[in-house]
């Protein structure tokens, strides 16, 4: 539905990418990208050092995002026009399921997520394969401008209420989606666009028995990254409207509110991390 053309990159430039450590059997990394020419090549190279299966979704970029990836062994999917992050994630999930992925690790294309932290998320997912894993940055509020931090916490309150359990960092796009979670995301019950999509996935997944687990990750803010597409006031307002509709359909979900106010545990991955095989 979202994919207009599939392109496979030319054979890899071996000197630029070290051999990925295994085991990452059945795992794919997916990176939505829109006008990320300044960061996408270095990000893709870093992702390939973690996992040999990387999907890049170029969401109708008008800059050199696509050409920056020439020579890298990635699966390149392109939208003819900009359709938004929700469409890019749907494209990546559909490709992951088509390739029989056990899970897909998603991270943003602006360099704010370090692919080397993917092992932390995968460690948590191996321990809780029935969960949707989120890389949480909210354990350290010094990483955020105060307005962004408060907006994130506000969104977490509402989304946790509708999902019926405490969610540590609902606005983090650094996640591990199992095949079951991807199927939920692609269902017609998840209708959000832009940043409401990732929030609505958490609620719908919980309705299907897929709760979240958070693992602590550091924040990364590269000097050369473009300005975030996230608009704290506008996008949080849209998220709250979406959540309010969900709550009204659930009769305001009082049990969910009580459960959401319980402590949200954030796991800490081992320092010397070896990801166990599936």
C-alpha angles and dihedrals in degrees: 000000000000101000115089099171136005119213128184117207122243118263113302127266096235095197091064100051125052119218110278115245115241152248100068094125112172093002125125130186116218125196122186109207133190117172094338099144092134096057111016101087095050089044093051091048091051091048091051091056087061102038131010093216112074127162119199117192110199102202099206095296116192094202133063096286093122096046091049088067097054112130096020121117096238132129104246119203120181137198115209090220135021108275102167136253094290091060091046092053091047090052091050093047093049090051092047092052091045088056093048094246116182088210142347124222111212125201135166124261097228095079097251090120119062111218089214087069090061088087089063091055093044090050089056092046093051087054092046107026092166091061137081105236122217127194102226125207097171094091086080111045091182087078091068138062103249094245091052091047093051092046090051093049090048091053091047091056094054097041092047090052093052092043092049097232138069113274116196103205112005094175098056113111092195099101146139115231119192119214088261092052091049090052089053091050091053094049121107090246091074104071104155124122133208110358097346088069095068090046093049091050089062092054097044092044090054089051086057092050096261107128127182134255121194129211123192117251131170121247121246124201111177116206091229097050119117120245113282117264088217113105107199099205100036098038095043089050090053090048092051091050090051092048093046090056090051092049093049090053088052094049089255090301099242093183089053090053092052092048092046091058092061119103115287109219118214113200123221114217119222114271094233098045125192111178110224119232119259 
